[in-house]
């Protein structure tokens, strides 16, 4: 007996020593996709597609001056496996020198880009970028040739398009484009090129963009102060009381600095309620709304509040003839605290999600459809299961067999006739077409029947003797007993409706009625791939499911383990 107990203890220790780590490893593997989803929701587009893979988002750099060069944009140069270390020391320096000479020749001769701030960082990033784009992809046989041949093939691989791409990846600068004014009748007026006056810290210059639109490149420093200001005065063809919004194209520098636009005229000043954050290094229109409230599709518009200075109002009682429509603009670049910069960087995908698509509307639509479908399914399936379990009527066995057989029919087979039916009764582009056809499911009726059949019939007969109605028996006795089954069916139905994509995509036409799966799928298309926002939206869409499962996990577990008793 002691030997047997000792053997069992050894087995238990082996199971604990091997089984538990294996279970933890399996649990971690199942959590990897969710962890990647969580991490990617905080990444920029460059980090999502980075090679090699970046598992965690980077913290934003501390930018004090702009323009600046992005360092570590490309991985370090790695020695080819076929080249020995001694040969590589000499070969690497010759290749780098040849690349840099070639870059300087093609860069200044063929690319219409700013090259006045070439520095050691530029040289390093260009060499590493060329290596990553072209040299690393050369055939292995190349490295077995002579040094002159290797250098010659490296030089021939460099093309101007690659240099331009690398430059745009490493060079960051803020540029301001042509101002446009929109009136309350949605007429758009373009303002003549604006001459901005810079303070002592900011240097500005006028340059031409690639599409020949005049833009202004900003050179600013925030090493001593946290704000830099640009001021200008423009003549507007629209009176201030009829200006709906002012559109200012800004090409950001990804510094996460804040930009604010202040508009003043005749003692009245409009100040923004929130700043525009220089999140990306792309050009986008900043919209400063003076009149009205932004709609769901205009969430990126920045509302401006109106204030009147009494002192300025007294001075402007007798304005000059053209002063009524002369707007004084003040553009401020502010460097926030570093914690605020980190917060802006990590939450940029979530803020862009709300600004790009009507996420609130998608979320409300999904909640309404999933909740309505779940409640109707619980009611009708429990009634059907109760009838099949506790009532006797002609054809009961045949009907139940047909019900079970319907579970074998794929939904795709029913797609066309169901669509035709919705068209005939006029339910296309409505919530009825999504909710009503799926309010009763064969699986739900079968699950309820299997639970209700375990309830003793004597209990129901006793309730009838006491004068309880049939619906009262169902409501007061049956439903409380089958609560675990209802919990399991709730999670199953809610999850199916929440993740439904194909049928809502076919039925719905109005974007205001889209559900979350459709709205999030539209973030990735032919002309845009907003995977960061897609990850953020997908993560937010998981929250209702997680909350529902945590709230009903006990019923869900009981619903899975019970209900298999045979009648």
Buried (B, 14 or more C-beta within 10 A) or exposed (E): EEEEEEEEEEEEEEEEEEEEEEEEEEEEEEEEEEEEBBBBBBBBBBBBEBEEEBEEBBEBBEBBEBBBBBEEBBBEBEBBEEBEEEEBEEBBEBBBEBBBEBBBEBBEEEBEEBEEEBEEBBBBBBBBBBBBBBBEEBEEEBBEEEEEEBBEBBBEBBBEEBBBEBBEBBBBBBBBBBBBBBBBEEEEEEBEBBEBEBEEBBEBEEEEBEEEEBBBBBBBEBEEEEBBBBBBBBEBEBEBEBBBBBBBBBBBBBBBBBBBBBBBBBBBBBBBEEBBBBBBBEEEEBBBBBBEEBEBBBBBBBBBEEEEEEEBEEEBEEEEEEEEBBBBBBBBBBBBEEEEBBBBBBBBBBBBBBBBBBBEBBBEBBBBBBBBBBBBBBEBBBBBBBBBBBEEEEEEEEBBEEBEEEEEEEEEEBEEEBBEEBEEEEBBEBBBBBBBBBBBBBBBBBBBBBBBBBBEEEEBEEBEEEEBEEEEBBEEBBBEBBBBBBBBBBBBBBBBBBBBEEBBEBBBEEBEBBBBBBBBBBBEEEEEBBBBBBBBBBBBBBEBBEEBBEEBEEBBEBBEEBBEEEE
